[in-house]
């Protein structure tokens, strides 16, 4: 070989190309060639790959409908869903086995920082079981109550779920909520008891809880430790044995459900699709059932967990599809895609998310309005549970009133705007949607309906114009150790809650059900509950309609001028305490001026609370050493007149952080 090199045979690019190809084929250094049967090769059989180009494509026709399983992982927050997903990815060779594999599917910065899952993520796994190659489509879902819409959407693309329960904590509130989501969707449920390696783990107690609450036999539970990888292989075996294959047919015309989507500034909309019927491939012309627009498919593939292009996607499979959708409004989540000139009956889609919390969002600088508009459009494509209404304010200018599923959802959305789009925004006080039954015929004609929904407190109608006000209520589930029951009951009563049920799920854990007014729990109820129960209690809620209530609109005035952004709607019995708390917080957060600032809370013309920010005051008597009292009085009188004049012309600037500080209600004593 070296003599050949001496004669000038191995030179330049030819040499490099020859060595690379020879090494790949194992001709030069056989010990460095990729070994058959390793994790990298075990993803799919050799015949399923096409080596036409360096980026190998998987032939998805190798996986029949009978050998396909679509499943989700559901659980309460921090019960180990993402850790289990990591082990399943390692076990099937989708990712290499390293110590750095922690929450691989949590790709967003906000997820990494907070340690929670915010977006449901998909991964296609290839697994060899009893000599057959199976395609397992896994969807890792969020666990927090604010992201339950993500869970319900993910379940539409599945035939079964892994219900993960912590062996130490046991069944929690969101475990119950997620179980019923899967139960209503008629999915196969495999209970998995995780964290059996913990010192205080008691899997037998958790088994009994599952049997009592969910009526699932204890012998169906799989005990694992996702962190150490103990018994994880039996989870994959159970998925193949106990979850049915999708009822789909390749011969039928294409019917694909868009269950999630993201926006790429170079490639446009990337739609996550579940194929219920038919086949889709690159070059096909597809039509959206929602917009009736026609697109040409540029790329199809599976997520493994990164994008892996394929030749085609077949019925029963889950993957992604890029079809040149450049506008964020074109890819509606819940839309049905079908082949051009082969129309089909659209799939049912999704029940639209019902916002629980509304907040005004405004750009810090009005020149940033268009950039923020573009950022909100792209982010709402990725998070379809956010509702958007145009809004404007005298103090903050043009903006939007956004509807969220909860306060954490609002915080995460704001954080994603800042991190992913560098958008700096002002958020106003969150409110809940109230209803008013109008009394005057003139107003009914104006609004074209008798019952109106109010999402902006500034537009709350006067009592003289309405028959009754309605406030949203939710059915809350609290699971807690029994030693904290008394304290939690007192907290619930202070929040105007009505007890509906109380049940012991084992010897020392209680499940409480309460009917709560939504505005009482939306801001800081969860924090109060956690501090009262030393972090052991868990909370979940579901919508329970509306009930009549004595509501009043409370204005906040600064030197007699109403601050529109701080207008709130409160229950009549709580008006004084809420008004007093807001005035005290504003007093702490407003900077002092050269004139006195009067902070007042009012119900109509009646002032119910007041705080005063004292003025900066120069000592005008410093130069008087003794002398007649009239000289001092003259100087003080002149100063008072100057302050009075300054107060008339001076404007009180409310700093941006003042709005955030007023967000939190007074802590429960």
C-alpha positions as a printed NumPy array, in Angstrom:
array([[  0.   ,   0.   ,   0.   ],
       [  2.776,   2.43 ,   0.873],
       [  4.54 ,   1.709,  -2.423],
       [  1.35 ,   2.624,  -4.258],
       [  1.268,   5.844,  -2.284],
       [  4.875,   6.501,  -3.281],
       [  3.982,   6.146,  -6.965],
       [  1.383,   8.948,  -6.558],
       [ -1.737,   6.784,  -6.734],
       [ -3.269,   8.068,  -3.504],
       [ -3.603,  11.752,  -3.914],
       [ -6.167,  14.465,  -3.242],
       [ -9.875,  13.799,  -3.224],
       [ -9.682,  10.379,  -4.882],
       [ -7.665,   9.1  ,  -1.906],
       [-10.125,  10.543,   0.645],
       [-13.171,   9.131,  -1.209],
       [-11.574,   5.668,  -1.562],
       [-10.597,   5.458,   2.133],
       [-14.055,   6.636,   3.304],
       [-15.908,   4.119,   1.131],
       [-13.521,   1.263,   1.982],
       [-13.837,   2.006,   5.715],
       [-17.637,   2.05 ,   5.416],
       [-17.606,  -1.338,   3.739],
       [-15.135,  -2.718,   6.31 ],
       [-12.361,  -3.471,   3.777],
       [ -9.573,  -1.495,   5.486],
       [-10.24 ,  -1.739,   9.196],
       [-12.937,  -4.375,   9.831],
       [-13.04 ,  -3.675,  13.612],
       [-14.196,  -0.088,  12.876],
       [-17.01 ,  -1.07 ,  10.481],
       [-20.573,  -0.767,  11.914],
       [-21.47 ,  -4.184,  13.301],
       [-24.735,  -5.756,  12.202],
       [-27.171,  -6.251,  15.04 ],
       [-25.942,  -3.284,  17.117],
       [-28.38 ,  -0.702,  18.533],
       [-27.926,   1.501,  15.476],
       [-28.837,  -1.365,  13.117],
       [-31.612,  -2.863,  15.281],
       [-33.946,  -0.01 ,  14.421],
       [-35.403,  -1.857,  11.391],
       [-34.492,  -4.812,   9.188],
       [-31.823,  -4.269,   6.514],
       [-34.328,  -4.612,   3.693],
       [-36.282,  -1.641,   5.158],
       [-33.438,   0.767,   4.317],
       [-32.621,   2.313,   0.962],
       [-28.954,   3.231,   0.462],
       [-29.621,   5.422,  -2.585],
       [-28.191,   8.344,  -0.647],
       [-26.103,   8.737,   2.496],
       [-29.178,   9.759,   4.529],
       [-30.852,   6.358,   4.661],
       [-34.619,   6.229,   4.262],
       [-36.747,   3.641,   6.028],
       [-39.208,   1.671,   3.94 ],
       [-42.364,   1.931,   6.083],
       [-44.16 ,  -0.76 ,   4.024],
       [-42.187,  -3.316,   6.119],
       [-44.498,  -2.536,   9.056],
       [-48.01 ,  -3.869,   8.504],
       [-50.969,  -2.467,  10.446],
       [-50.952,  -5.638,  12.61 ],
       [-47.329,  -4.899,  13.651],
       [-48.   ,  -1.238,  14.579],
       [-48.822,   0.079,  18.064],
       [-49.678,   3.699,  18.906],
       [-49.517,   4.616,  22.606],
       [-49.097,   7.562,  24.998],
       [-47.468,   7.9  ,  28.409],
       [-49.748,   9.727,  30.878],
       [-49.163,  10.547,  34.554],
       [-49.179,  13.229,  37.25 ],
       [-46.379,  15.828,  37.281],
       [-42.93 ,  14.403,  38.121],
       [-43.947,  10.728,  38.181],
       [-41.282,   9.817,  35.599],
       [-42.966,   9.936,  32.159],
       [-40.037,  11.554,  30.336],
       [-37.485,   9.322,  32.122],
       [-39.436,   6.228,  31.03 ],
       [-39.545,   7.622,  27.468],
       [-35.712,   7.991,  27.582],
       [-35.294,   4.32 ,  28.605],
       [-37.674,   3.138,  25.852],
       [-35.703,   5.176,  23.272],
       [-32.437,   3.593,  24.507],
       [-33.887,   0.085,  24.575],
       [-35.062,   0.288,  20.96 ],
       [-31.797,   1.861,  19.729],
       [-33.354,   5.228,  18.814],
       [-30.702,   7.013,  20.919],
       [-27.299,   5.925,  22.206],
       [-27.032,   4.846,  25.828],
       [-25.232,   7.658,  27.721],
       [-25.48 ,   9.353,  31.103],
       [-26.619,  12.572,  29.375],
       [-29.98 ,  11.086,  28.346],
       [-32.234,  13.111,  30.616],
       [-35.642,  14.114,  29.233],
       [-34.49 ,  13.751,  25.628],
       [-37.98 ,  14.498,  24.274],
       [-38.274,  17.756,  26.28 ],
       [-36.761,  19.957,  23.577],
       [-37.977,  23.433,  24.614],
       [-35.754,  25.664,  26.756],
       [-38.654,  26.358,  29.138],
       [-39.064,  22.569,  29.671],
       [-35.37 ,  22.149,  30.482],
       [-35.402,  25.096,  32.922],
       [-38.596,  24.168,  34.767],
       [-38.105,  20.38 ,  34.606],
       [-41.655,  19.832,  33.3  ],
       [-43.111,  18.679,  29.984],
       [-45.09 ,  21.417,  28.21 ],
       [-45.461,  19.99 ,  24.677],
       [-46.455,  16.442,  23.773],
       [-43.622,  14.881,  21.739],
       [-43.735,  11.96 ,  19.298],
       [-41.119,   9.242,  18.668],
       [-41.291,   6.149,  16.416],
       [-39.52 ,   3.114,  17.879],
       [-38.526,  -0.089,  16.046],
       [-38.587,  -3.175,  18.278],
       [-37.933,  -6.852,  17.57 ],
       [-40.295,  -9.123,  19.534],
       [-40.469, -12.913,  19.057],
       [-38.781, -12.655,  15.643],
       [-41.145,  -9.977,  14.315],
       [-40.281,  -6.309,  13.761],
       [-42.796,  -3.921,  15.369],
       [-43.323,  -0.165,  14.884],
       [-44.173,   1.506,  18.209],
       [-45.31 ,   5.129,  18.   ],
       [-44.807,   6.74 ,  21.415],
       [-46.234,  10.121,  22.496],
       [-44.828,  11.637,  25.729],
       [-47.429,  13.985,  27.264],
       [-47.391,  16.807,  29.888],
       [-48.553,  16.096,  33.441],
       [-49.743,  19.498,  34.692],
       [-53.475,  20.297,  34.75 ],
       [-52.91 ,  23.415,  32.587],
       [-51.737,  21.238,  29.679],
       [-54.502,  18.591,  29.777],
       [-55.571,  19.741,  26.277],
       [-52.211,  18.46 ,  24.961],
       [-52.977,  15.09 ,  26.579],
       [-56.51 ,  14.798,  25.131],
       [-55.176,  15.672,  21.632],
       [-52.391,  13.09 ,  21.864],
       [-54.84 ,  10.353,  22.895],
       [-56.753,  10.803,  19.609],
       [-53.743,   9.318,  17.738],
       [-53.429,   6.313,  20.114],
       [-55.046,   2.954,  20.853],
       [-53.592,   2.581,  24.345],
       [-51.761,   4.339,  27.216],
       [-49.144,   3.655,  29.861],
       [-50.529,   5.1  ,  33.124],
       [-47.407,   5.822,  35.204],
       [-47.799,   6.089,  39.002],
       [-45.033,   6.968,  41.484],
       [-44.396,   4.094,  43.94 ],
       [-43.692,   6.642,  46.687],
       [-46.396,   9.293,  46.076],
       [-49.16 ,   6.949,  44.879],
       [-52.216,   8.138,  42.937],
       [-52.365,  11.939,  42.588],
       [-55.084,  14.283,  41.298],
       [-53.795,  14.484,  37.715],
       [-53.4  ,  10.676,  37.627],
       [-57.163,  10.435,  38.17 ],
       [-57.931,  13.122,  35.547],
       [-55.675,  11.54 ,  32.9  ],
       [-57.101,   8.063,  33.608],
       [-60.626,   9.295,  32.862],
       [-59.44 ,  11.036,  29.659],
       [-58.091,   7.668,  28.446],
       [-61.119,   5.77 ,  29.777],
       [-63.569,   8.055,  27.935],
       [-61.537,   7.596,  24.729],
       [-61.947,   3.794,  25.235],
       [-58.199,   3.129,  25.152],
       [-56.372,   0.115,  26.613],
       [-54.725,   1.155,  29.893],
       [-51.502,  -0.449,  31.19 ],
       [-50.705,   0.67 ,  34.784],
       [-46.965,   1.117,  35.414],
       [-45.649,   1.628,  38.966],
       [-42.399,   3.623,  38.678],
       [-39.566,   4.54 ,  41.099],
       [-39.528,   1.176,  42.921],
       [-35.828,   1.873,  43.669],
       [-36.693,   4.698,  46.113],
       [-36.084,   4.14 ,  49.823],
       [-39.717,   4.873,  50.805],
       [-41.321,   3.16 ,  47.795],
       [-44.368,   1.02 ,  48.598],
       [-45.54 ,  -0.554,  45.305],
       [-47.994,  -2.931,  47.079],
       [-49.864,   0.056,  48.605],
       [-50.011,   1.773,  45.197],
       [-51.275,  -1.483,  43.618],
       [-54.209,  -1.497,  46.075],
       [-54.926,   2.192,  45.318],
       [-55.049,   1.467,  41.568],
       [-57.386,  -1.469,  42.212],
       [-59.695,   0.619,  44.442],
       [-59.817,   3.873,  42.434],
       [-59.546,   2.586,  38.835],
       [-60.882,  -0.975,  39.235],
       [-57.798,  -2.414,  37.472],
       [-56.571,  -5.782,  38.899],
       [-53.291,  -5.458,  40.802],
       [-51.627,  -8.281,  38.843],
       [-51.841,  -6.133,  35.648],
       [-49.481,  -3.524,  37.153],
       [-45.864,  -3.518,  35.915],
       [-43.296,  -2.501,  38.569],
       [-40.27 ,  -0.658,  37.143],
       [-37.515,   1.83 ,  37.871],
       [-37.198,   4.07 ,  34.803],
       [-34.1  ,   5.776,  36.255],
       [-32.138,   2.517,  36.61 ],
       [-33.858,   0.773,  33.68 ],
       [-35.177,  -2.065,  35.918],
       [-37.857,  -4.215,  34.212],
       [-38.455,  -1.595,  31.455],
       [-38.331,  -4.285,  28.742],
       [-41.528,  -5.83 ,  30.116],
       [-43.292,  -2.488,  29.392],
       [-42.536,  -2.867,  25.658],
       [-43.703,  -6.489,  25.734],
       [-46.961,  -5.408,  27.413],
       [-47.479,  -2.675,  24.782],
       [-47.309,  -5.312,  22.011],
       [-49.475,  -7.868,  23.86 ],
       [-52.11 ,  -5.637,  25.484],
       [-52.586,  -2.656,  23.155],
       [-54.604,  -3.39 ,  19.987],
       [-53.288,  -2.471,  16.544],
       [-54.998,   0.508,  14.795],
       [-58.14 ,  -0.198,  12.746],
       [-56.858,   1.243,   9.48 ],
       [-56.799,   0.171,   5.831],
       [-54.129,   1.048,   3.246],
       [-56.511,   0.372,   0.334],
       [-58.976,   3.089,   1.392],
       [-58.491,   6.744,   0.264],
       [-56.112,   8.807,   2.411],
       [-57.486,  10.224,   5.695],
       [-54.868,  11.879,   7.917],
       [-55.534,  13.754,  11.174],
       [-53.317,  16.748,  12.03 ],
       [-52.873,  16.436,  15.817],
       [-49.967,  18.867,  16.275],
       [-47.865,  21.294,  14.238],
       [-44.796,  23.514,  14.469],
       [-43.507,  26.369,  12.314],
       [-40.09 ,  26.355,  10.634],
       [-39.124,  29.671,   9.054],
       [-37.405,  27.9  ,   6.121],
       [-39.722,  24.958,   5.452],
       [-43.04 ,  26.372,   6.634],
       [-45.507,  24.351,   8.692],
       [-44.44 ,  20.869,   9.861],
       [-47.636,  18.922,  10.606],
       [-47.699,  15.861,  12.89 ],
       [-50.219,  13.453,  11.369],
       [-51.89 ,  10.168,  12.279],
       [-52.979,   8.163,   9.204],
       [-56.375,   6.541,   9.709],
       [-56.628,   5.289,   6.098],
       [-54.603,   5.223,   2.876],
       [-50.994,   6.058,   1.971],
       [-49.168,   9.381,   1.534],
       [-45.839,   9.928,  -0.234],
       [-43.622,  12.738,  -1.508],
       [-45.144,  14.432,  -4.596],
       [-48.782,  13.605,  -3.684],
       [-51.314,  16.43 ,  -3.976],
       [-53.29 ,  16.742,  -0.757],
       [-56.26 ,  18.908,   0.241],
       [-57.113,  20.4  ,   3.654],
       [-60.733,  19.68 ,   4.652],
       [-60.767,  22.931,   6.674],
       [-59.413,  25.457,   4.128],
       [-60.048,  23.419,   0.903],
       [-56.554,  24.485,  -0.269],
       [-54.387,  22.055,  -2.285],
       [-50.732,  21.405,  -1.441],
       [-47.941,  19.245,  -2.822],
       [-46.196,  17.019,  -0.266],
       [-42.481,  17.931,  -0.115],
       [-41.434,  15.464,   2.587],
       [-42.897,  12.733,   4.793],
       [-41.196,  10.888,   7.59 ],
       [-41.166,   9.664,  11.171],
       [-39.678,  11.171,  14.334],
       [-37.029,   8.849,  15.731],
       [-36.914,  11.105,  17.889],
       [-35.403,  13.502,  15.303],
       [-36.89 ,  13.83 ,  11.82 ],
       [-36.166,  10.78 ,   9.641],
       [-37.494,  11.111,   6.048],
       [-39.232,   8.049,   4.572],
       [-40.565,   7.123,   1.123],
       [-44.18 ,   6.828,   2.289],
       [-46.406,   6.727,   5.36 ],
       [-49.061,   4.012,   5.581],
       [-52.419,   3.641,   7.353],
       [-52.091,   3.266,  11.134],
       [-48.717,   5.057,  11.285],
       [-47.827,   8.362,  12.958],
       [-45.312,  10.779,  11.42 ],
       [-44.713,  14.261,  10.089],
       [-45.58 ,  15.885,   6.783],
       [-44.259,  19.065,   5.084],
       [-46.393,  20.409,   2.264],
       [-45.323,  24.019,   1.722],
       [-47.879,  25.602,   4.076],
       [-46.313,  29.024,   4.549],
       [-49.12 ,  30.722,   6.492],
       [-49.592,  29.741,  10.143],
       [-53.406,  29.875,   9.771],
       [-53.375,  27.072,   7.156],
       [-52.469,  24.175,   9.472],
       [-55.422,  23.892,  11.824],
       [-54.975,  21.285,  14.552],
       [-57.795,  18.744,  14.198],
       [-57.917,  19.207,  10.39 ],
       [-58.296,  16.234,   8.01 ],
       [-55.969,  15.883,   4.983],
       [-57.009,  13.834,   1.928],
       [-55.729,  13.228,  -1.623],
       [-56.716,  15.626,  -4.401],
       [-59.9  ,  14.454,  -6.246],
       [-60.481,  11.766,  -3.578],
       [-62.646,  13.574,  -0.975],
       [-63.455,  11.736,   2.263],
       [-65.642,  12.272,   5.325],
       [-63.568,  14.54 ,   7.673],
       [-62.483,  13.054,  10.995],
       [-64.255,  14.419,  14.121],
       [-61.234,  16.573,  15.055],
       [-60.918,  18.   ,  18.575],
       [-63.226,  19.73 ,  20.978],
       [-61.881,  23.292,  21.094],
       [-60.05 ,  24.17 ,  24.31 ],
       [-62.021,  26.294,  26.774],
       [-59.866,  29.135,  28.158],
       [-59.967,  29.466,  31.948],
       [-57.856,  32.617,  32.337],
       [-57.667,  35.783,  30.239],
       [-54.872,  38.36 ,  30.318],
       [-53.96 ,  41.399,  28.24 ],
       [-50.638,  41.186,  26.376],
       [-49.052,  44.419,  25.108],
       [-45.656,  45.194,  23.539],
       [-43.319,  47.217,  25.777],
       [-42.759,  49.53 ,  22.794],
       [-45.549,  50.04 ,  20.222],
       [-42.97 ,  49.938,  17.4  ],
       [-42.591,  46.207,  18.234],
       [-46.316,  45.536,  17.598],
       [-45.912,  43.774,  14.217],
       [-43.016,  41.6  ,  15.451],
       [-45.059,  40.554,  18.489],
       [-48.086,  39.839,  16.274],
       [-45.975,  37.491,  14.113],
       [-44.503,  35.787,  17.225],
       [-47.964,  35.209,  18.766],
       [-49.301,  33.748,  15.478],
       [-46.391,  31.283,  15.222],
       [-46.612,  30.292,  18.869],
       [-50.4  ,  29.775,  18.775],
       [-49.856,  27.398,  15.825],
       [-47.686,  25.29 ,  18.145],
       [-50.042,  25.816,  21.116],
       [-53.574,  25.832,  19.718],
       [-55.244,  26.03 ,  23.153],
       [-54.492,  29.795,  23.344],
       [-57.309,  32.052,  22.098],
       [-56.492,  35.508,  20.685],
       [-58.648,  38.678,  20.607],
       [-57.475,  42.146,  19.535],
       [-57.512,  44.706,  22.372],
       [-56.292,  48.234,  23.123],
       [-55.618,  50.277,  26.234],
       [-55.15 ,  54.024,  26.811],
       [-52.056,  53.445,  28.926],
       [-50.464,  50.497,  27.081],
       [-51.608,  51.022,  23.47 ],
       [-52.612,  48.272,  21.006],
       [-52.325,  44.648,  22.098],
       [-54.283,  41.415,  22.55 ],
       [-56.417,  39.678,  25.147],
       [-55.254,  36.059,  25.244],
       [-57.125,  33.127,  26.783],
       [-55.108,  30.449,  28.635],
       [-55.928,  27.143,  30.346],
       [-54.371,  28.284,  33.639],
       [-51.785,  30.536,  35.259],
       [-48.81 ,  28.187,  34.596],
       [-49.886,  28.011,  30.942],
       [-49.827,  31.84 ,  30.864],
       [-46.35 ,  31.989,  32.448],
       [-44.951,  29.352,  30.061],
       [-46.435,  31.128,  27.015],
       [-44.874,  34.43 ,  28.141],
       [-41.508,  32.706,  28.755],
       [-41.602,  31.061,  25.297],
       [-42.337,  34.458,  23.67 ],
       [-39.229,  35.874,  25.352],
       [-36.912,  32.899,  24.73 ],
       [-37.942,  31.788,  21.234],
       [-38.885,  35.143,  19.673],
       [-37.026,  37.725,  21.853],
       [-40.352,  39.486,  22.471],
       [-40.659,  41.641,  25.605],
       [-44.281,  42.024,  26.725],
       [-46.446,  43.512,  29.488],
       [-49.018,  41.115,  30.996],
       [-52.086,  42.548,  32.772],
       [-53.921,  41.026,  35.748],
       [-55.424,  37.642,  34.781],
       [-59.22 ,  37.42 ,  34.895],
       [-61.828,  34.701,  34.286],
       [-64.725,  34.878,  31.775],
       [-67.935,  36.075,  33.47 ],
       [-71.445,  36.159,  32.025],
       [-74.219,  38.727,  32.43 ],
       [-77.942,  38.258,  31.659],
       [-79.089,  41.585,  30.138],
       [-82.364,  43.192,  31.223],
       [-82.928,  46.038,  28.73 ],
       [-84.285,  45.297,  25.229],
       [-82.022,  47.992,  23.764],
       [-78.87 ,  46.227,  25.009],
       [-80.115,  42.808,  23.837],
       [-80.539,  44.272,  20.331],
       [-77.06 ,  45.832,  20.518],
       [-75.324,  42.583,  21.591],
       [-77.745,  40.326,  19.594],
       [-78.062,  37.977,  22.571],
       [-79.509,  38.053,  26.069],
       [-76.508,  36.401,  27.797],
       [-73.115,  37.984,  27.107],
       [-69.609,  36.786,  28.059],
       [-67.217,  39.361,  29.551],
       [-63.495,  38.637,  29.167],
       [-62.319,  42.216,  29.838],
       [-63.252,  43.611,  33.302],
       [-63.263,  47.169,  31.885],
       [-66.342,  46.18 ,  29.818],
       [-68.264,  44.803,  32.838],
       [-71.863,  46.135,  32.553],
       [-73.519,  48.156,  35.322],
       [-75.905,  46.391,  37.755],
       [-78.841,  48.509,  36.488],
       [-78.507,  46.946,  33.005],
       [-78.461,  43.264,  34.016],
       [-80.817,  40.757,  35.642],
       [-78.011,  38.62 ,  37.128],
       [-74.302,  37.938,  36.893],
       [-72.856,  34.429,  36.383],
       [-69.371,  33.248,  37.369],
       [-67.541,  30.109,  36.12 ],
       [-67.234,  27.196,  38.542],
       [-64.969,  24.134,  38.476],
       [-65.096,  20.733,  40.146],
       [-61.797,  20.423,  42.007],
       [-60.194,  17.159,  43.161],
       [-57.709,  17.293,  46.044],
       [-55.724,  14.219,  47.153],
       [-53.893,  14.683,  50.46 ],
       [-52.524,  12.799,  53.494],
       [-55.331,  12.789,  56.108],
       [-53.374,  14.837,  58.701],
       [-53.8  ,  17.977,  56.539],
       [-57.544,  17.498,  55.885],
       [-58.716,  20.07 ,  58.479],
       [-56.425,  22.859,  57.235],
       [-57.348,  22.197,  53.595],
       [-61.083,  22.24 ,  54.385],
       [-60.676,  25.66 ,  56.047],
       [-58.747,  26.92 ,  52.98 ],
       [-61.529,  25.694,  50.663],
       [-64.253,  27.33 ,  52.781],
       [-62.331,  30.624,  52.715],
       [-62.396,  30.354,  48.885],
       [-66.241,  29.998,  48.837],
       [-66.02 ,  26.304,  47.877],
       [-68.828,  23.776,  48.433],
       [-67.854,  20.21 ,  49.45 ],
       [-69.272,  17.503,  47.153],
       [-67.51 ,  14.307,  48.219],
       [-64.861,  12.852,  50.526],
       [-63.321,   9.391,  50.122],
       [-60.382,   7.519,  51.696],
       [-58.346,   5.908,  48.878],
       [-56.222,   4.03 ,  51.425],
       [-55.535,   4.116,  55.181],
       [-53.974,   7.581,  55.265],
       [-54.865,   9.351,  51.994],
       [-58.08 ,  11.279,  51.33 ],
       [-59.701,  12.378,  48.061],
       [-61.791,  15.561,  48.471],
       [-64.117,  16.936,  45.797],
       [-65.161,  20.614,  45.954],
       [-67.117,  22.97 ,  43.709],
       [-64.951,  26.114,  43.431],
       [-65.639,  29.517,  41.858],
       [-62.853,  29.691,  39.241],
       [-61.695,  33.212,  40.17 ],
       [-60.929,  31.979,  43.721],
       [-58.419,  29.333,  42.601],
       [-56.92 ,  30.779,  39.443],
       [-54.099,  32.858,  40.925],
       [-52.569,  31.437,  44.09 ],
       [-54.767,  28.631,  45.442],
       [-52.26 ,  25.973,  44.316],
       [-49.398,  27.754,  46.175],
       [-51.493,  28.012,  49.371],
       [-52.496,  24.337,  49.132],
       [-48.88 ,  23.206,  48.709],
       [-47.641,  25.315,  51.661],
       [-50.473,  24.097,  53.955],
       [-49.801,  20.431,  53.139],
       [-45.965,  20.627,  53.129],
       [-46.1  ,  19.913,  49.386],
       [-47.936,  16.565,  49.706],
       [-51.417,  17.554,  48.432],
       [-52.181,  17.503,  44.701],
       [-54.922,  19.417,  42.89 ],
       [-56.787,  19.064,  39.615],
       [-59.977,  20.665,  38.283],
       [-62.466,  20.343,  35.447],
       [-65.048,  22.751,  34.067],
       [-68.473,  22.643,  35.787],
       [-70.388,  25.443,  34.041],
       [-71.64 ,  28.702,  35.595],
       [-73.527,  29.749,  38.73 ],
       [-75.219,  33.009,  39.778],
       [-73.113,  35.292,  41.98 ],
       [-73.128,  38.767,  43.5  ],
       [-70.313,  40.318,  41.49 ],
       [-69.094,  43.913,  41.53 ],
       [-66.655,  45.846,  39.366],
       [-63.853,  47.393,  41.409],
       [-61.903,  50.353,  40.024],
       [-58.413,  51.343,  41.174],
       [-57.807,  55.107,  41.143],
       [-54.521,  57.009,  41.279],
       [-55.159,  60.633,  42.267],
       [-58.751,  60.263,  41.096],
       [-57.898,  58.733,  37.677],
       [-58.987,  55.139,  36.927],
       [-56.172,  52.751,  35.952],
       [-57.952,  50.611,  33.34 ],
       [-55.394,  47.803,  33.497],
       [-56.055,  47.229,  37.238],
       [-59.868,  47.08 ,  37.035],
       [-61.045,  43.784,  38.575],
       [-64.313,  41.913,  39.074],
       [-64.749,  40.528,  42.602],
       [-67.433,  38.924,  44.742],
       [-69.309,  41.48 ,  46.868],
       [-68.274,  39.792,  50.163],
       [-64.571,  39.941,  49.248],
       [-64.47 ,  43.426,  47.734],
       [-62.99 ,  45.177,  50.815],
       [-60.196,  42.663,  51.485],
       [-59.201,  42.437,  47.785],
       [-59.306,  46.267,  47.377],
       [-57.216,  46.772,  50.526],
       [-54.621,  44.181,  49.351],
       [-54.283,  45.768,  45.87 ],
       [-53.897,  49.28 ,  47.375],
       [-51.194,  48.048,  49.793],
       [-49.285,  46.311,  47.002],
       [-49.483,  49.36 ,  44.768],
       [-48.215,  51.539,  47.606],
       [-45.123,  49.312,  47.892],
       [-44.44 ,  49.227,  44.152],
       [-45.134,  52.837,  43.066],
       [-42.126,  55.166,  43.233],
       [-42.525,  58.32 ,  45.354],
       [-43.077,  61.624,  43.541],
       [-42.695,  65.286,  44.506],
       [-46.432,  65.244,  45.196],
       [-48.706,  62.978,  47.247],
       [-50.328,  59.987,  45.455],
       [-53.749,  58.784,  46.66 ],
       [-54.37 ,  55.099,  45.799],
       [-58.07 ,  54.229,  46.108],
       [-60.278,  51.209,  45.471],
       [-63.872,  52.097,  44.59 ],
       [-67.176,  50.344,  43.901],
       [-68.956,  52.862,  41.672],
       [-68.731,  56.155,  43.581],
       [-68.056,  54.52 ,  46.968],
       [-64.405,  54.418,  48.114],
       [-63.779,  51.187,  50.059],
       [-59.984,  51.316,  50.606],
       [-57.231,  53.939,  50.467],
       [-53.468,  54.125,  50.779],
       [-51.262,  57.203,  50.377],
       [-47.763,  57.434,  48.915],
       [-46.157,  60.383,  50.741],
       [-44.451,  63.088,  48.694],
       [-40.73 ,  63.837,  48.749],
       [-40.462,  66.932,  50.96 ],
       [-37.738,  69.527,  51.142],
       [-37.093,  70.99 ,  54.595],
       [-37.929,  74.661,  53.85 ],
       [-37.398,  75.65 ,  57.528],
       [-33.716,  74.668,  57.49 ],
       [-32.613,  78.279,  56.954],
       [-34.788,  79.652,  59.82 ],
       [-32.822,  79.939,  63.054],
       [-35.39 ,  81.123,  65.546],
       [-37.383,  84.218,  64.494],
       [-41.125,  84.81 ,  64.358],
       [-43.536,  81.876,  63.784],
       [-45.315,  83.756,  60.977],
       [-42.109,  83.546,  58.882],
       [-42.14 ,  79.726,  59.19 ],
       [-45.878,  79.481,  58.468],
       [-45.434,  81.591,  55.321],
       [-42.729,  79.249,  53.981],
       [-44.776,  76.109,  54.767],
       [-47.905,  77.599,  53.155],
       [-45.985,  78.436,  49.957],
       [-44.619,  74.863,  49.822],
       [-48.134,  73.372,  50.276],
       [-49.489,  75.528,  47.426],
       [-46.653,  74.381,  45.145],
       [-47.369,  70.717,  45.974],
       [-51.101,  71.256,  45.285],
       [-50.344,  72.788,  41.881],
       [-47.879,  70.008,  41.03 ],
       [-50.451,  67.357,  41.919],
       [-52.894,  68.849,  39.37 ],
       [-50.421,  68.722,  36.483],
       [-48.292,  65.721,  37.509],
       [-48.928,  62.314,  35.915],
       [-48.445,  59.096,  37.885],
       [-46.465,  56.576,  35.829],
       [-47.264,  52.983,  36.828],
       [-44.08 ,  50.916,  36.331],
       [-44.424,  47.62 ,  34.428],
       [-43.417,  45.475,  37.383],
       [-46.246,  47.037,  39.429],
       [-48.769,  45.094,  37.333],
       [-46.963,  41.826,  38.065],
       [-46.74 ,  42.555,  41.826],
       [-50.48 ,  43.19 ,  42.026],
       [-51.14 ,  39.799,  40.324],
       [-50.855,  37.711,  43.462],
       [-53.81 ,  37.997,  45.842],
       [-53.343,  38.427,  49.57 ],
       [-51.994,  35.233,  51.117],
       [-54.491,  33.304,  53.217],
       [-53.907,  33.677,  56.893]])
